[in-house]
Amino acid sequence: AEAGADMILIHSKKKDPAEIESFSRAWKGSVPLVIVPNAYPALDATRIRALGNIKMTIYGNYGIRAATTAMQDAFRRIIADGGVQNVHKDIVPVEEIFRLQKMDQVKADEKRFLA
């Protein structure tokens, strides 16, 4: 904290969380700890909470990995079925994509700045 750290990100190259858990148990400082448990999926939220001083968990790249899996599955189905007829019902409507992109705001800004 004296050095200006708001949080400390702890990481281990090991494939199990033992080193992270050991460090967390030994840490007596006031600066909260942050982890990125990508390499140890067995380290679930219950175990993390039990450590007590890990205040943030970053699930790095899980969203993009899940999206990639879903896209690969959708395109496999499209190829196998010869079209989108069976995939269409299982995906979000394009309006949801526009909502997430805040397309209404984009259009309003275009009118405002491109007029």
N, C-alpha and C positions, 0 to 999 in steps of 0.2 A: 504494500500500500504506500509506503514512503517513497518508493521509486515511481509511483504514479500508475501502478497496475490496478485496473478495475476488476479484472478476473485473470485467472491463470488457466491456460489450456494445457491439460496433461495428455500425453500420448505415449503409446508403447508400440514397438515394432513386433512384439510377441503376438501370437495368434490366439491367446486366451487373456482374459481380463485380470489375472492375478496381480500383475505389476501395478495396474491402475488401482485396483482395490487396496493393495498394500500401501501405495502412496497416499491415497485418500484417507485411509485410517490413521496414517502417521502425520498427516498435515494438521498443524495446530494454528496456522496463520489465520488472519481475519479476512483475507482476500478469498472470495469464492472460487471454486474450481469448475472448470468446463471440460466436458469430454466429447469425443467423436467416436462412438463405439462401433464403427463400421466393421472392423476386423473381428469383433466378438459378439455375434448376434445373440448368444446366450445371456449376455448382460442386459437383462430386461429392466423395466422401470422400477419394479419392486426392489431388485437388488441395488439399483442406483440410489433410490430413496433411502434405503437402509444405511447407506454409507454416510448420509447426513450432511455432508458439506459440498456435494456436487449440486450446483445451482442452475446449471444449464447443460442440456444434452443436445448436441447437434447431430441430426441424422443426415449427414452429408451425402449428397447425390442419390438418396433413396427415391426421391420424386422422379428424377430423370431416368433412373433405372427402371422404375415401375412403368413410366410412360413408354419407354423403349420396348419393354415386354408386351405391353398392351398394343402398341403399334405393330410390332412383329406378328402378334396373334391376329390382329385385324387384317393385315395384308395376306397372311397365309389363308385365312378364310375367304377373302375376296378372290384370290387366285384359285383356290379349290372349288369355290362355288361359281366362278365365272362372272362375278359381279358383286354389287354391294347389297343385294336384296336381303340377305340373312344377317348382315352386320349392322345395317342401318338402324335397326331397333335397339341395338346394344350400345350405342354411342351417344354422347351428348348432342343435343341439337346445336346447329351453328349459332343460334341466338345466344347460347351459353358462352361460346367462345367470344362473341362480340361483347357480351356483358363483362367478362373477365378482362378484356382489352379496353374496357370503358369507351367503346366505340361511339356512344352518344357524345361524350366529351370531345373525342377526336373530331367528329363532324362539326360540333359547335366551334371548336378552335379553328377548323378549316374555314368556316364561314367568317369568323372574326379576323383571322390573319391573312387569308388569301383573297379577300374581297377587294 
